[in-house]
Amino acid sequence: MVSLSELCAVLGPHLVPVSGHSLRGRQLTGVHVSELEDPTPYLDGGELLLTTGMPLGGSPATTARYVDRLRAKGLHALGIGLGPWLAEVPDYLSQACDEAGIHLLAVPDGVPFQNVSRAFWSLSARSGQAELLGSLGTQTSLAQAAMRPDGAAAVVRGLAQALGGWAVFLPSGTEPARYWPESTGALLEPLREETIRLNRAGTHSAATFELHGQPVVEYPIAVNGRIHGFLAVGPGRKLAAPDRQVIMTVCTLLALKARQREAASGAAAVLQSAVAKLILHGLTEAARILAEDAGHSELPRRVRVLALSAPGGHAAEQLVRAALSLEPAPGVEPLPAQSTSCTLRHERDRVLYVLVPDNGQEAWAAAESVPLPAEVPELSGAVSEPVTLGEVPGVLPGLRRALGQAAAGALAGTAGPAHPAAQAWATALAEYPRTDLAGTVREYLRHRGHWENASRALGVHRNSLRHRIGLATALLGVDLDDPDVSAPLWLELRQRER
């Protein structure tokens, strides 16, 4: 934009401030010439208005009303062309402009108004070209920054520096926020809260709000209609058109980075789904081999199986993020935020299964659970107790039953009520002095009564295992192959094993 002082400097004696009116670096939006008594319908505000003085009416009262109309429209400056109507600028006009906060200037007799207009538009063209070149240079630098390994962080830093303020990128998943400068970290929590509020209100376009008394502009980063995060900007100045172009460039670059990650993770997701499918079918060794051949990290030793209803039209990642908002049933721990980063997922029969690594009850309960901007109102879920990978198939029937009984918005568990008889049986086995009957029965039940597999897990001969199971049966006075006995006893022994 062109300032009033720049225009006066270029025109010299052809546009001069009236005595007593000092110049400030006020920005002009244009130059307008009018001899109407009320030119305001043709003004946008911020202009320099040129007139011969004919609309003033020749009296202080009419002049005051004229200037007041200009003030209400937001005019920045008034230029009086001396000559036919006014030989000099009247004092009452100078006083009225002072009171209205409008700069008053004089155009000497014989100087065409066209000279003033031509000078303004010449300056405006040069300014616009400089802004455009500066904007293009900034956009080129940002595009180069996006190519780095830490592209998102570099782009955010470059944007904040270009605007003289701060910038924050809040990914919708579990990736850490990128922000600059470092002091902006204190704004992350209120920014997340505002982002969640806007997301719930269905605001998926640019939005503005205040944070600590400062204006903030937030833009969604979307790819194929899916929100990958939000870019929040606290500019250090009023945004001009080139600034907005730079911001939109950053939004595009962040969307491209998200698309690259999406494409790269697509193939990995297929492999992880295959690994999860093998585990769900009890083929643990095959799952380990596939994961190892694919170059993935070692599979977790123990997991909790999360089952989610899978309404149509929702991606797996969106369902898992939305699951963080499910209301846990009594006795069920809320899902930790780490659940969203679990890639061992497989969908079967409209149920999404997620194998969440279990690091112990305390670690699970202490893990931070933060509702992220993703909601699926009809979603329900169920989560199992911790199990080894080999035990996963055994918990699926109970998990599906719990999921079928869970209301929308609820997270059910699979742990049943306390079973006094099973507690007594487990205690009797644990207190048997001559051998580890509790461990023996636990492995026997874990392998569903398969002598070969159970004896191998225990490291004993089949005959030794048969002898111990005979002792346990005699001690408890029950049939360990009876489902009404084996099911509650297995749950109790597994609970004590933890």
Phi, psi and omega per residue, in radians:
M1 nan 2.874 -3.104
V2 -1.880 2.319 3.103
S3 -1.575 2.758 3.130
L4 -1.098 -0.668 3.141
S5 -1.158 -0.640 3.085
E6 -1.096 -0.763 -3.118
L7 -1.108 -0.750 3.123
C8 -1.143 -0.642 3.140
A9 -1.136 -0.666 3.136
V10 -1.239 -0.719 -3.077
L11 -1.427 -0.355 3.114
G12 1.023 -2.161 -3.089
P13 -1.245 -0.110 -3.128
H14 -1.463 -0.169 3.062
L15 -2.640 1.855 -3.019
V16 -2.234 2.520 3.069
P17 -1.156 2.496 3.058
V18 -1.215 2.537 -3.098
S19 -0.871 2.258 3.140
G20 1.668 -0.171 -3.138
H21 -1.863 1.809 3.126
S22 -1.429 2.650 -3.126
L23 -1.592 2.446 2.978
R24 -2.117 2.890 -3.095
G25 -1.342 0.904 -3.097
R26 -1.329 2.341 -3.104
Q27 -1.446 2.364 3.142
L28 -1.807 2.446 3.079
T29 -1.616 -0.263 -3.135
G30 3.031 3.098 3.052
V31 -2.156 2.266 -3.072
H32 -2.260 2.410 3.105
V33 -1.965 2.238 -3.133
S34 -2.736 2.467 3.030
E35 -1.985 0.304 3.113
L36 -1.350 2.615 3.069
E37 -1.154 -0.544 3.095
D38 -2.301 1.569 -3.127
P39 -1.466 -0.025 -2.991
T40 -1.049 -0.539 3.098
P41 -1.062 -0.325 -3.082
Y42 -1.843 0.170 -3.138
L43 -1.953 2.600 3.072
D44 -1.803 -0.281 -3.036
G45 1.815 2.465 3.122
G46 1.544 0.057 -3.080
E47 -1.510 2.991 2.842
L48 -1.784 2.057 -3.136
L49 -1.718 2.245 3.119
L50 -1.888 2.306 3.128
T51 -2.628 2.698 3.082
T52 -1.404 -0.166 -3.117
G53 1.785 -0.072 -3.130
M54 -1.037 -0.675 -3.108
P55 -1.235 -0.156 -3.068
L56 -1.203 -0.381 3.084
G57 1.456 -0.085 3.059
G58 1.351 0.139 3.136
S59 -2.397 2.731 3.110
P60 -1.040 -0.644 -3.079
A61 -1.163 -0.858 -3.134
T62 -1.171 -0.600 3.105
T63 -1.140 -0.740 3.141
A64 -1.075 -0.723 3.136
R65 -1.160 -0.689 3.124
Y66 -1.076 -0.854 -3.129
V67 -1.140 -0.626 -3.141
D68 -1.128 -0.645 3.091
R69 -1.126 -0.687 3.117
L70 -1.152 -0.702 3.121
R71 -1.063 -0.784 -3.119
A72 -1.090 -0.506 -3.136
K73 -1.440 -0.221 3.126
G74 1.568 0.428 3.115
L75 -1.113 2.465 -3.126
H76 -1.634 -0.619 -3.053
A77 -2.629 2.628 3.117
L78 -2.186 2.195 3.117
G79 -1.947 2.211 -3.121
I80 -1.798 2.103 3.077
G81 -1.470 1.915 -3.103
L82 -1.320 2.554 3.130
G83 2.545 -1.821 -2.976
P84 -1.068 -0.726 -3.043
W85 -1.784 -0.667 -3.095
L86 -2.281 2.209 3.089
A87 -1.425 -0.456 3.090
E88 -2.618 2.877 -3.108
V89 -1.386 2.144 -3.124
P90 -1.143 2.574 3.125
D91 -1.101 -0.647 -3.107
Y92 -1.159 -0.506 3.056
L93 -1.221 -0.729 3.115
S94 -1.077 -0.725 3.141
Q95 -1.159 -0.746 -3.137
A96 -1.092 -0.700 3.131
C97 -1.196 -0.655 3.076
D98 -1.009 -0.831 -3.094
E99 -1.170 -0.540 -3.106
A100 -1.517 -0.151 -3.107
G101 1.280 0.496 3.139
I102 -1.848 2.256 3.087
H103 -1.179 2.370 3.140
L104 -1.985 2.220 -3.123
L105 -2.277 2.851 3.138
A106 -2.156 2.415 3.014
V107 -1.886 2.002 -3.058
P108 -1.015 2.721 3.115
D109 -1.014 2.342 3.107
G110 1.624 -0.165 3.102
V111 -1.600 2.023 -3.119
P112 -1.156 2.476 3.040
F113 -1.010 -0.486 -3.118
Q114 -1.044 -0.542 3.118
N115 -1.100 -0.712 -3.139
V116 -1.161 -0.808 -3.138
S117 -1.075 -0.753 -3.107
R118 -1.126 -0.693 3.132
A119 -1.142 -0.702 3.141
F120 -1.091 -0.842 -3.057
W121 -1.239 -0.476 3.041
S122 -1.158 -0.792 3.087
L123 -1.107 -0.700 -3.115
S124 -1.098 -0.704 3.140
A125 -1.129 -0.747 3.126
R126 -1.121 -0.736 -3.141
S127 -1.115 -0.757 -3.138
G128 -1.120 -0.668 3.118
Q129 -1.146 -0.725 3.125
A130 -1.117 -0.738 3.124
E131 -1.111 -0.706 -3.137
L132 -1.112 -0.797 3.134
L133 -1.097 -0.720 3.104
G134 -1.106 -0.725 3.134
S135 -1.128 -0.750 3.135
L136 -1.118 -0.683 3.099
G137 -1.096 -0.739 3.117
T138 -1.111 -0.760 -3.123
Q139 -1.132 -0.655 3.099
T140 -1.113 -0.759 3.121
S141 -1.086 -0.705 -3.141
L142 -1.161 -0.692 3.121
A143 -1.108 -0.683 3.090
Q144 -1.158 -0.680 3.129
A145 -1.120 -0.590 -3.110
A146 -1.147 -0.330 -3.126
M147 -1.382 -0.220 -3.130
R148 -1.233 2.830 3.061
P149 -1.024 -0.649 3.099
D150 -1.702 0.789 -3.004
G151 -0.929 -0.788 -3.090
A152 -1.079 -0.782 -3.138
A153 -1.133 -0.703 -3.130
A154 -1.156 -0.689 3.135
V155 -1.161 -0.749 3.128
V156 -1.095 -0.757 3.120
R157 -1.089 -0.783 3.139
G158 -1.089 -0.679 3.120
L159 -1.130 -0.820 -3.129
A160 -1.055 -0.726 3.140
Q161 -1.182 -0.647 -3.140
A162 -1.164 -0.584 -3.105
L163 -1.619 -0.125 -3.117
G164 1.188 0.492 -3.131
G165 -2.430 -2.386 3.113
W166 -2.281 2.809 3.120
A167 -2.543 2.549 -3.137
V168 -2.410 2.318 2.984
F169 -1.933 2.089 -3.135
L170 -1.865 1.728 3.089
P171 -1.121 2.628 -3.108
S172 -1.380 -0.323 3.127
G173 -1.590 -2.531 -3.083
T174 -1.727 0.099 3.080
E175 -1.116 2.601 3.129
P176 -1.215 2.665 3.083
A177 -1.183 2.559 3.020
R178 -1.898 2.279 -3.112
Y179 -2.643 2.780 3.080
W180 -2.711 2.424 -0.030
P181 -1.354 -3.098 -3.076
E182 -1.031 -0.611 -3.096
S183 -1.111 -0.281 -3.130
T184 -1.212 -0.267 3.135
G185 -0.973 -0.502 3.133
A186 -1.186 -0.291 -3.109
L187 -1.615 -0.110 -3.003
L188 -1.053 -0.804 -3.070
E189 -1.116 -0.895 3.089
P190 -1.098 -0.545 3.091
L191 -1.150 -0.731 3.107
R192 -1.085 -0.757 -3.141
E193 -1.064 -0.758 3.141
E194 -1.184 -0.640 3.119
T195 -1.126 -0.756 3.108
I196 -1.094 -0.716 3.137
R197 -1.094 -0.798 -3.138
L198 -1.142 -0.664 -3.134
N199 -1.148 -0.709 3.122
R200 -1.189 -0.509 3.117
A201 -1.387 -0.031 3.130
G202 1.377 0.360 -3.132
T203 -1.492 1.673 -3.104
H204 -1.972 0.495 3.003
S205 -2.247 3.128 -3.116
A206 -1.014 2.404 -3.126
A207 -2.361 2.630 3.094
T208 -2.114 2.521 3.082
F209 -2.749 2.992 3.137
E210 -1.826 2.489 3.093
L211 -2.372 2.019 -3.079
H212 0.952 0.667 3.083
G213 1.397 0.047 -3.133
Q214 -1.955 2.463 3.125
P215 -1.229 2.432 3.116
V216 -2.251 2.390 3.048
V217 -1.988 2.302 -3.100
E218 -2.190 2.372 -3.095
Y219 -2.164 2.346 3.051
P220 -1.337 2.495 3.047
I221 -1.814 1.852 -3.007
A222 -2.101 2.531 3.044
V223 -2.329 2.085 -3.137
N224 0.947 0.717 3.089
G225 1.385 0.018 -3.125
R226 -1.868 2.253 -3.110
I227 -1.365 2.150 3.113
H228 -1.801 -0.103 -3.139
G229 2.759 -3.050 -3.121
F230 -2.370 2.442 3.065
L231 -1.853 2.067 3.108
A232 -1.905 2.383 -3.080
V233 -2.257 2.264 2.991
G234 -1.957 1.540 -3.038
P235 -1.188 2.588 3.116
G236 -1.487 0.044 -3.138
R237 -2.719 3.027 3.066
K238 -1.179 2.281 -3.059
L239 -1.280 2.245 3.028
A240 -1.727 3.027 -3.107
A241 -0.999 -0.774 3.104
P242 -1.083 -0.587 3.100
D243 -1.095 -0.754 -3.137
R244 -1.142 -0.609 3.088
Q245 -1.114 -0.694 3.114
V246 -1.119 -0.746 3.135
I247 -1.080 -0.770 -3.139
M248 -1.141 -0.576 3.057
T249 -1.091 -0.756 3.123
V250 -1.107 -0.731 3.096
C251 -1.025 -0.746 3.127
T252 -1.128 -0.746 3.134
L253 -1.113 -0.734 3.118
L254 -1.151 -0.635 3.096
A255 -1.147 -0.682 3.100
L256 -1.128 -0.718 3.087
K257 -1.084 -0.700 3.122
A258 -1.127 -0.689 3.129
R259 -1.154 -0.679 3.092
Q260 -1.087 -0.777 3.119
R261 -1.112 -0.669 -3.124
E262 -1.121 -0.745 3.137
A263 -1.159 -0.726 -3.126
A264 -1.169 -0.647 -3.103
S265 -1.402 -0.258 -3.124
G266 -1.076 -0.860 3.128
A267 -1.132 -0.708 3.124
A268 -1.104 -0.656 -3.130
A269 -1.120 -0.634 3.116
V270 -1.107 -0.779 3.123
L271 -1.136 -0.758 3.140
Q272 -1.122 -0.637 3.090
S273 -1.125 -0.678 3.108
A274 -1.139 -0.701 3.097
V275 -1.088 -0.803 3.139
A276 -1.087 -0.686 3.135
K277 -1.084 -0.738 3.110
L278 -1.079 -0.728 3.133
I279 -1.133 -0.736 -3.140
L280 -1.085 -0.502 3.126
H281 -1.607 0.094 3.081
G282 1.488 0.146 -3.119
L283 -1.675 1.180 -3.007
T284 -1.149 -0.760 -3.107
E285 -1.117 -0.721 3.103
A286 -1.091 -0.653 3.111
A287 -1.119 -0.720 3.131
R288 -1.114 -0.746 -3.121
I289 -1.123 -0.771 -3.141
L290 -1.104 -0.766 3.134
A291 -1.092 -0.704 -3.133
E292 -1.181 -0.757 3.138
D293 -1.131 -0.537 -3.134
A294 -1.426 -0.058 3.099
G295 1.390 0.340 -3.139
H296 -1.537 2.870 -3.118
S297 -1.175 2.891 -3.109
E298 -1.068 2.440 -3.133
L299 -1.187 2.581 3.136
P300 -1.159 2.631 -3.137
R301 -1.311 -0.718 -3.133
R302 -2.264 2.554 -3.123
V303 -2.436 2.824 2.851
R304 -1.910 2.340 -3.124
V305 -1.607 2.104 3.097
L306 -1.782 2.184 3.098
A307 -1.983 2.263 -3.120
L308 -2.192 2.380 2.993
S309 -1.082 2.486 -3.027
A310 -2.034 1.393 3.082
P311 -1.075 2.536 -3.114
G312 -1.097 2.645 3.061
G313 1.522 0.095 -3.126
H314 -2.125 2.300 3.096
A315 -1.251 2.731 -3.115
A316 -1.021 -0.752 -3.122
E317 -1.078 -0.675 3.127
Q318 -1.154 -0.689 3.120
L319 -1.114 -0.738 -3.119
V320 -1.172 -0.702 3.099
R321 -1.108 -0.738 -3.135
A322 -1.156 -0.474 -3.119
A323 -1.098 -0.407 3.123
L324 -1.106 -0.378 -3.123
S325 -1.597 -0.041 -3.136
L326 -1.143 2.503 -3.135
E327 -1.492 2.002 -3.094
P328 -1.196 2.497 3.029
A329 -1.219 2.807 3.111
P330 -0.935 2.305 3.140
G331 1.500 -0.055 3.137
V332 -1.828 2.237 3.126
E333 -1.283 2.506 3.042
P334 -1.073 2.639 3.112
L335 -1.186 2.360 3.081
P336 -1.343 2.755 -3.132
A337 -1.054 -0.419 -3.130
Q338 -1.102 -0.298 -3.133
S339 -1.044 -0.586 -3.078
T340 -1.218 -0.331 -3.133
S341 -1.648 0.002 3.139
C342 -1.300 2.182 -3.093
T343 -1.791 -0.091 3.078
L344 -1.412 1.488 -3.090
R345 -2.268 2.530 3.078
H346 -2.656 2.328 3.129
E347 -1.773 2.311 3.140
R348 -2.575 2.259 3.102
D349 0.932 0.801 3.083
R350 1.085 0.427 3.034
V351 -2.184 2.249 3.080
L352 -1.666 2.109 3.113
Y353 -1.770 2.306 3.116
V354 -2.198 2.205 3.124
L355 -1.662 1.794 -3.057
V356 -1.661 2.098 3.125
P357 -0.978 2.397 3.124
D358 -1.893 2.123 3.139
N359 -1.894 0.440 -3.120
G360 1.810 2.667 -3.051
Q361 -1.070 -0.713 -3.102
E362 -1.153 -0.747 -3.140
A363 -1.133 -0.690 3.128
W364 -1.108 -0.823 -3.092
A365 -1.184 -0.570 -3.075
A366 -1.455 -0.280 -3.096
A367 -1.083 2.370 -3.077
E368 -1.168 2.307 3.106
S369 -2.063 1.919 -3.064
V370 -2.105 2.084 3.088
P371 -1.083 2.121 3.128
L372 -1.699 2.862 -3.058
P373 -1.244 1.284 3.037
A374 -2.676 2.206 -3.109
E375 -2.367 2.382 3.025
V376 -2.309 1.643 -2.978
P377 -0.964 -0.592 -3.078
E378 -1.502 0.081 -3.071
L379 -1.268 2.467 2.978
S380 -2.396 2.831 -3.080
G381 -2.642 2.900 3.043
A382 -2.557 2.525 -3.110
V383 -2.293 2.437 -3.085
S384 -1.507 2.986 2.937
E385 -1.291 2.870 3.121
P386 -1.075 2.362 3.114
V387 -2.457 2.795 2.995
T388 -1.348 2.901 -3.129
L389 -1.062 -0.633 3.138
G390 -1.194 -0.359 -3.124
E391 -1.587 -0.087 -3.061
V392 -0.999 -0.849 -3.115
P393 -0.996 -0.573 -3.096
G394 -1.193 -0.410 -3.109
V395 -1.612 -0.150 -3.045
L396 -1.127 -0.756 3.129
P397 -1.018 -0.820 3.116
G398 -1.140 -0.589 3.130
L399 -1.165 -0.734 3.121
R400 -1.153 -0.666 3.096
R401 -1.100 -0.780 3.140
A402 -1.101 -0.678 3.129
L403 -1.153 -0.713 3.133
G404 -1.119 -0.472 -3.129
Q405 -1.611 -0.189 -3.091
A406 -1.341 2.351 3.092
A407 -1.332 2.813 3.080
A408 -1.023 2.330 -3.134
G409 1.511 0.054 -3.074
A410 -1.972 2.652 3.052
L411 -2.054 1.953 -3.107
A412 -1.636 2.818 3.055
G413 -1.979 3.022 -3.136
T414 -1.982 -0.104 3.135
A415 -1.255 2.120 -3.133
G416 -1.410 3.115 3.120
P417 -1.191 2.820 -3.126
A418 -1.025 2.449 -3.124
H419 -2.012 1.743 -3.047
P420 -0.973 -0.722 -3.115
A421 -1.112 -0.751 3.141
A422 -1.122 -0.654 3.100
Q423 -1.098 -0.716 3.134
A424 -1.171 -0.741 3.118
W425 -1.059 -0.817 -3.103
A426 -1.098 -0.657 3.124
T427 -1.152 -0.748 3.127
A428 -1.082 -0.735 3.122
L429 -1.131 -0.733 -3.113
A430 -1.161 -0.525 -3.079
E431 -1.567 -0.048 3.129
Y432 -1.140 2.201 -2.914
P433 -1.455 -0.494 -2.896
R434 -1.521 -0.358 3.133
T435 -2.770 2.920 -3.102
D436 -1.467 1.416 3.132
L437 -1.236 -0.597 -3.122
A438 -1.087 -0.823 3.128
G439 -1.148 -0.635 3.139
T440 -1.132 -0.844 -3.124
V441 -1.143 -0.671 -3.137
R442 -1.046 -0.801 -3.137
E443 -1.211 -0.605 3.111
Y444 -1.094 -0.789 3.132
L445 -1.250 -0.616 3.140
R446 -1.069 -0.619 -3.122
H447 -1.708 0.337 3.016
R448 0.945 0.685 3.059
G449 1.373 0.201 3.107
H450 -1.419 1.928 -3.043
W451 -1.065 -0.773 -3.063
E452 -1.089 -0.878 -3.089
N453 -1.149 -0.715 -3.115
A454 -1.180 -0.737 -3.133
S455 -1.149 -0.637 3.105
R456 -1.139 -0.728 3.133
A457 -1.122 -0.604 -3.135
L458 -1.467 -0.309 -3.108
G459 1.311 0.550 3.141
V460 -2.246 2.903 3.106
H461 -1.299 2.689 -3.141
R462 -1.003 -0.674 -3.117
N463 -1.146 -0.642 3.088
S464 -1.128 -0.696 3.124
L465 -1.120 -0.758 3.134
R466 -1.063 -0.697 3.141
H467 -1.097 -0.767 -3.113
R468 -1.171 -0.703 3.132
I469 -1.144 -0.619 3.058
G470 -1.090 -0.730 3.085
L471 -1.065 -0.768 -3.117
A472 -1.131 -0.714 3.139
T473 -1.101 -0.757 3.129
A474 -1.171 -0.689 -3.125
L475 -1.111 -0.757 -3.060
L476 -1.538 -0.420 -3.104
G477 1.237 0.553 -3.131
V478 -2.362 2.906 3.084
D479 -1.694 1.972 -3.090
L480 -1.192 -0.236 3.089
D481 -1.585 -0.028 3.079
D482 -1.367 2.109 -3.110
P483 -0.976 -0.594 3.137
D484 -1.188 -0.317 3.073
V485 -1.695 -0.845 -3.018
S486 -1.161 -0.651 -3.079
A487 -1.125 -0.989 -3.141
P488 -1.161 -0.585 3.128
L489 -1.174 -0.697 3.107
W490 -1.077 -0.782 3.134
L491 -1.088 -0.711 -3.126
E492 -1.194 -0.768 3.128
L493 -1.136 -0.673 3.128
R494 -1.178 -0.673 3.107
Q495 -1.088 -0.720 -3.136
R496 -1.241 -0.492 3.124
E497 -1.115 -0.562 3.139
R498 -1.182 nan nan
